[in-house]
Amino acid sequence: MANPTYKCGAQQLFAANMRRIRLLQKLTQEKVAEAAELHVNYISSVERGERNISICNIERIAIALNVSMGELLAPLDGSK
């Protein structure tokens, strides 16, 4: 049986990039949630890598952060 608390690499990468970008832009989770039309608790759990989010919500968050969807999944060190 799969571990329900396991967080895959893509979730962790997305979470780290989302938080890094949000902080660089000096945005609160509340502002991102408002712009993405998502609940702040949802944004918080995504940032902690606790959600396996849909591609639709990835798009909403990317638009809210004014970045491409790819940027949210790009490796931090530039490698693949």
Buried (B, 14 or more C-beta within 10 A) or exposed (E): EEEEEEBEEEBEBBBBBBBEBBEEEEBEBEBBBBBBEBEBEBBBBBBEBBBEBEEEBBBBBBBBBEBEBEEBBBEEEEEE
